[in-house]
Amino acid sequence: MSAEAYPASELQIQATPDSLSTYTFGSGKAKHQFCKHCGIYTFHETFRFPGHYRVNLGCIDEVDILNLDVELFDGKSLL
């Protein structure tokens, strides 16, 4: 399994705009979205693929994250 990045047209975000908060750092290109109520990371616009997004699978009701084979991503090594 790889960390796929999807264009906005392929995503359906079911949250009110006032429920999310955006965090950026460094160049400001990557935009990380967090829930203002519980603090969970929900999704982000990628640094390497602007206009494309990666989603926290724990936020998708139909996905059982405990049964996934995962690949660790070391974002620190991109710097």
Secondary structure per residue as TSV (DSSP state, phi and psi in degrees):
chain	resnum	aa	ss	phi	psi
A	1	M	-	360.0	137.1
A	2	S	-	-117.3	165.2
A	3	A	-	-83.5	91.9
A	4	E	-	-75.2	146.1
A	5	A	-	-113.7	130.0
A	6	Y	E	-115.3	142.3
A	7	P	E	-67.6	154.2
A	8	A	G	-54.8	-32.2
A	9	S	G	-64.3	-17.7
A	10	E	G	-98.2	2.5
A	11	L	-	-112.7	148.2
A	12	Q	-	-129.4	104.1
A	13	I	-	-89.9	122.4
A	14	Q	-	-108.3	68.3
A	15	A	S	-145.4	144.1
A	16	T	-	-73.1	145.2
A	17	P	G	-54.9	-31.3
A	18	D	G	-78.6	-1.2
A	19	S	G	-90.6	-15.6
A	20	L	E	-111.0	149.3
A	21	S	E	-127.0	141.5
A	22	T	E	-102.9	135.8
A	23	Y	E	-123.5	130.3
A	24	T	-	-129.3	159.7
A	25	F	-	-152.7	168.8
A	26	G	T	58.4	-119.6
A	27	S	T	-72.2	-16.8
A	28	G	S	78.9	3.1
A	29	K	-	-71.0	-43.4
A	30	A	S	-81.3	131.6
A	31	K	E	-120.2	108.6
A	32	H	E	-93.3	130.2
A	33	Q	E	-104.0	133.7
A	34	F	E	-128.2	150.6
A	35	C	E	-74.0	127.4
A	36	K	T	-69.3	-19.1
A	37	H	T	-90.1	-43.7
A	38	C	T	-115.3	-13.5
A	39	G	-	87.3	-0.1
A	40	I	-	-67.1	141.2
A	41	Y	E	-73.1	126.2
A	42	T	E	-103.7	-50.7
A	43	F	E	-164.3	169.9
A	44	H	E	-151.3	150.8
A	45	E	E	-81.6	132.0
A	46	T	-	-77.2	153.9
A	47	F	S	-71.7	-47.2
A	48	R	S	-79.0	-22.8
A	49	F	S	-130.8	73.9
A	50	P	T	-54.0	140.9
A	51	G	T	85.9	-1.1
A	52	H	E	-119.0	152.1
A	53	Y	E	-130.3	150.6
A	54	R	E	-117.8	144.0
A	55	V	E	-120.9	140.8
A	56	N	-	-71.6	111.1
A	57	L	G	-62.3	-20.6
A	58	G	G	-66.9	-12.8
A	59	C	G	-94.5	1.7
A	60	I	-	-105.5	116.5
A	61	D	T	-55.6	-37.0
A	62	E	T	-79.6	-3.8
A	63	V	-	-107.0	127.0
A	64	D	-	-96.5	97.9
A	65	I	G	-65.7	-20.5
A	66	L	G	-74.3	-13.2
A	67	N	G	-107.8	17.9
A	68	L	-	-98.7	143.8
A	69	D	-	-82.3	126.2
A	70	V	-	-114.4	152.4
A	71	E	-	-118.1	123.6
A	72	L	-	-73.8	139.0
A	73	F	-	-114.5	122.0
A	74	D	-	-99.9	85.1
A	75	G	G	-64.3	-26.6
A	76	K	G	-60.6	-33.6
A	77	S	G	-71.8	-9.1
A	78	L	G	-77.3	-18.9
A	79	L	-	-71.6	360.0
